[in-house]
Amino acid sequence: MKAELDNYLIKDEASTDEEHGCYPSRRPIQEYIRKGVVCIDKPMGPTSHEVVVWVRKILEVKKTGHAGTLDPRVTGVLPVFIEDATKLVKFLQESEKEYVCLMRLHGNVRKEELERVASMFVGRIYQRPPLKSAVRKKLRIREIYELEILEMDGRDVLFRVRTESGTYIRKLCRDIGEVLGVGAHMQELRRTRTGKFGEKDSYTLHDLLDAYIFWKEDGEEEYIRQIIKPMETAVADLPKVVVKDTAVDAICHGANLSVRGVAFVERSVKKDSITAIFTLKNELVAIGKALMDAEEIYSANKGIAVDIERVLMERGTYPSSWKKSW
């Protein structure tokens, strides 16, 4: 945290009591798993739901969830949230995605023409979900942040695309083919990143099973801690407000975050933005909507800084200090 302080406005030089709470990486292994995220490299064949169920069975937990469905024939990055961390799913489903796609053109096209047409799809585009989609077939706007042609071999085109969540790559291929005047379809698709998680963070189901067995049978925690990441990792891209120890338990009991409870605030916090609330030990306390910009939180003497939407920390982790002035 010290190395990142340049990104924060320090409202109060607060310190933390080592008797309460726990740094995420030091959590006891069962708590570590319960508050973890595992990024699975989804194979071709099973549905995302089936993968999530397999993770639940491997880890012998009661609840798992994922952020961002992949069709059975699509491979790649599928973050799976475990037990307590499943509360984060709704906040991370909207994170941006990156894919590598193999598109098959139905006619011959010069590479220069392909690149010209592909560039037309960067920015805000209209899409109607395909017939096979599970959502309503309503016209909607999605944004393409990047679209790069990686390779072209005859009518086979390999491209990388970075998109807003909810963009249909199958439909994108068809639309590109239509503008080219030859037609096209998606041949293969792999998701290479979703939010903070990329291919380098991904492991197979077999990797997860082996790591779990090493822990259960041999007491070896190293591999399970390497594969499962603390849930805090999943919200690393969200703007952050770090609170004093004395503010934590009130939030856990349903209170909104008062400016008096703030230790420091990340400069990127904007009014109405989804914001993560952290302790001084870098534990995730809650997610909420900022009611002020960072500068306002820093300078205000009273008022509510963040409207809490979801609490992730258990009550009693930090002592109650409600009667104290934050």
C-alpha positions, 0 to 999 in steps of 0.5 A: 500500500505504501508504494501506491500512496501517491495515488491517494489523498491522505485525510487522516494519518491512521494506524491499524491494530494488528490484533484485529482483522488479517492481511488477505494473503495471511488468512488461515487456509479455509478462510482464504479459500472461502474468500477467494477467486480462482481463474479457470481456463475453461476448456471447449465443451462444458458450459460455464455453469458446469465448470462452476459446479466442478469447482464447487465439488473440487473445493467442497464448498457450498457456493460458487459463481462466475462473472461472464458466461462463455458458450460451450464451444468458447475457451478461456478466462473464466473467473470463479468466485468462492463462497463469500466472494460470490457477493462480488459477481454482480459488480464484476459482470460488467468488466471489459473483456478481451478475445482472440477470434478466428473468423472465416470469410465467405469470399476473397478480400484484400487485407487492406480492405479488411483492415479498413472495414475492421477499423469502422467497428472500433467505437460504439456499435449497434448489436442485436443479440443472436438467435442462440442468445439467452437474452432478449433480442433487443437492439443495444449499443456496445463499445469496441475499444480495440480491434486488431488484425493479427493474421490473415491466411486466405479466408481465415482471419485471426483478430484480437478485440477488446470490448465492453461486456455484453458484446457478441463476437459471433454477431461482430463477425457476421457484421464485418462480413456483411460490410465486406460484402462477402459474409463471414462467421465465427470459427473459434473464440477464446477469451484472453482477459476479463477485467483484471484476470488474464491468461497468465492468471488462469489454471485448469480444473486439473491444476485446481484439483491437484492443488486441493489434494496436496493441501488436504492429504499432505498439508501443503498450502503453497499450490492452493494459495498460488491458484486461488487469489484473495477476493481483493484481487478481483476489485483491484481496478475499482476506485478505493476508499481506505477506512480507519479501524474504528469505522469498519464494524459500523459498515459491517452492521449496515451503516454508510461510510461517513467522511470521518471514517476515511483514512485516505481516498484514491484520487480516481474516486468520482461521484456516483462511481462504484467504489471499494471500501478497504481496511488499512490491512487491504481487506475488502469491507464493502462495495458502494456508490461514492456520493462525493468526488475524492477531493470532496471526501478529502476536504469535507468535515461531515457527510456521507462519502459512500452509500454502501451497497454490499458488505463482504466482511463479517460483523465483529472482525473489528471492535465496535467503536460506534460511540466514538467520533470518527 
